[in-house]
């Protein structure tokens, strides 16, 4: 494979074997501030696309060595999302080959070259590629953020419980499984009241209803000392940090729960030692 030096994203590949067409496109697009690469056959065009990054491609359908539609198909597979503008002297190409957009073409321009049409098509192609890149970057950032969250969620020593606006548990990390005795499958969709002693439940439901009606939190954003309830019915002391966030019209809750049984046991032991002394 030939080696081609890296190209800026504003570089456009023109694939055409007609010198007059190539010169017209070069003059037009260089005047618009683009750099131009030229391939006069399909084989060279595919090698260039493999080795370089282009802002878009202007591709003639009739090439001396390979059918232009075959080149289109290969380019679409080699560089998904690369805008490819078809150049053709055939006015009814779609009726012969089928809709070109379904084959991956961004646009189709007819010869003889209309300078205004070419200018507009290339601008739209570049804007579409820039938007696609921004979307891809945003998706990549979102995926990285989700991966970081999952790493923290899965390895945290504290229980992390996520619940919807109705107080139904939607996510439950391994530490929560160990702390309360319920698997994620068992607890999914269950009310938060399942993991709290009976004496707390009425106040919890009233607080949830108040938050849904007014949006005003009571214990959100701080840390409180309460008791949790294990699957086996055992109560144990906890510290709870509760937060809420909104996703459009819906709210969700996250609870970070720490088992402080050992701390209370240690404090009691010290207190007993002081008293006995």
N, C-alpha and C positions, 0 to 999 in steps of 0.2 A: 504494500500500500504506500502511496506517495505521502510525504510529510508536508503539511501546510502549516504555516505560522498561525498563531491565535489571531482571531479577528474580533474587533469590537462588535457589540450587538447591533450597531447601526449599519453593518455591512450587509449588502444585498447580493445574493447570487442570481445572476442572469444566465439562464440556460437556453441558448438559441444558436443556430448555425448560420443565420442570415446576418451578414455584416452590417447592413443598413439598419436592421432592427436593433442590433446590439449597440451601435453608435447612437441611435436615437434615445435608447433607454439610458445609456451612460450619461449623455448630455443632460437629459431631464433629471435623473436622480442625483447626479453629482451636484447639480444646481440646487437641489433640495437639501444638500449637506450630507448625503449618504456616500459611503465608500462602496465600490462595485467590484465584484469578482465575476469573471465570465467563464462559463464552460460551454463548449460548442458541441458536446455530445453527452449522452446519458451516462456512459461509463465514468467520464471525468466528473460529471455532476455528483454522482453517488460517492465517489472517492472524496470529493471536497466536503460534502455534508458529513461524511464519517469523521473527517479530520478537523473541521472547523465549526464554529458556532455562528449562525447567521440570523439576522433580524427577520428576513423572509426570503422567499425564492420566487422568481418569475420564471415559469417553466413552459417552454414551447412543447406542444403535443407531438409535433412531427420532428423527430430527431434522426440523424443519419444512421445510428447504430442500434438504438433500442426504442421501443414504443414508449411515448411519453407517459401513458397511463401506467405502464409498468414501473417507470421511474417514480411517478407520483406515489404508487403503492409502497415502493421500497423506502422512499423518504419518510412517509407517514410512519412506517414501522421503525425506522432508524431514529427519528427525532419526533416523538409524539408532541403535538402542540406547535410544531413549526408551521407558520403560515405559508402556504404555497398558492401562488396566484397563477392560474393557467392562462397561457396565451394560445390562441387558436384562430385559424382562418376559416374554420367551419362554423357557420351560424347556427346549425342545429345539432351540435355535438351531443347534447344531453339525450336527444332522441336515438342516437347511435350507441352511446356508451352507458346511458343511465345518468341519474343526477350526480354531478361531480362533487357536490358537498357531501354526499353520502360516501364518496370514495376518499374523502379527506381534504379536498381542495377548499381553500379559504374563499376564493373568488375566481371568476372566469372572465377574461377580457378578450374581445375579438379584434383581430387585425382587419384593416390597418390600425396602427397604434393611435389611440386618442390620448393625448398628453394629459388632459384633465382627468380622465378616467383612471389612468395609471397612477397619477399623483394621489388621487383620493383613495384608491384601493390600497396603495402602499401605506399611507398614513393610517388607515383603519387596521391594516394588518399589524403594524407596529404597536398601535394602541392595544390591540387584542393580546399580543404577546406580552406586553408590559403588564397588563392586568392579570394574565395567567401566571406570570412569574410572581407577582405580589400575592396572589391567592395561594400559590404553592408555598411561598415563604411563610404566610400566615398559618397554613395547615401544618407546616413543619414545626413552627414555634408552638402551636397548640399541642401537637403530638409530644414534643419534648416536655412541655409543661405537664401533660397528663402522665408521662412516664416518670417524671420527678415526683409527682403526687403519689403515684402508685408505689414507688420505692419507699416513700415515707410511710404511706398507709399500711403497707404490708409488713414493714419491719419495726414500726413504732412499739415501744414497750407499754405505752398507755393504750387503753381501749379507745378506738375512734368509731363513733356511731353517727351515721348520716340519716336524717329523717326528712320526710316531705312536710308540707304545710299542715297536713292532717295528723301529724305525729306518728306516721307509719314508718317503720325502719326500712331504709332502702339500701344501706350498705353497712358492713360489719367486718372489722378487720380481724386478723388472727388473734391479736391480744384480747379483743372483746370475747372471742370464742373461749379462750382460756379463762378469762375472768368470770364470765357469767355461766359458762357451761353449755350454751346453745351454739350449734353450727350456723354458718351463714344461711344455709338452706332452710333451717328450722325457723330462723328469726325474721327472714325477709317478709315484709308486708305486715308484720305484727306491730301492735301498738307499743309505744315506749313504756306504757304502764306495766308491761310484762316484766320489766327488769327493775321495777321500783316497789318498795313495800306499800301495802294497802293504804297506810296512813298518808302517803304523799299523793295518791292518785287524784283525789277530788281537786286539790289545789292545782295540780298539773293541768287537768282538763279545763279548769276555769282560766288559768293563765294562757293556755293555748287559744281558747275562744276569745279572750281579750286581745291577744296579739293579732288574731285574724281580723277582728273587728276594727281595731284602732291602729295597728302597726307599732304600738308602743311596747317595748320590751320591759321585763321585770328583772330577770336575773341574767339577761344576755350581756355578754362582754366581760363578765366577772367570773370569779371562782368561788364556789360555795361548797361547804361540807355537808354531805347528806349520807344516805345509806342506799346501797344497791341490793338487789335481790337475785341470788343465783337460781339456776334451774332446779336445784335440789331443795329450794326453799330457805336457804341460809342467807341471813342478812349480813352485810359487811360494810364498814365505813369507806366512803369514797370522797374524793375531791372532783368536782364537776366544773368544767369550763364550757360554757354554752354560747354559741354564736349563730347568727342567722344571716342569710343573704337572699337577694331577690334575683330571679331569672324571668324577666318580663313581669307577668302578673302573678306568678307563683313565688312563694317563699320556701326556703329549705333551711334545715337546722343541722349544725354539726356539734357534737359533744365529745370532748376529750375527758376521759375518765381515768382517774388514778386510784388504785386500791391502796388505802393508807392503813390497812390492818396492822402491818408490822410497826408502823410509826406509833399507832395508838397503844399497841402492846408494849413497845419500848417505853413510852411515856408512863404507862401504868406501872411497869416494873420499877422505874425510877421513883415514882411517887410512893409505891409500897416500901421501897428501901428507905426513903426519907422518914416515912411514918414509923417504921420499925426501929430506925435508929434513934 
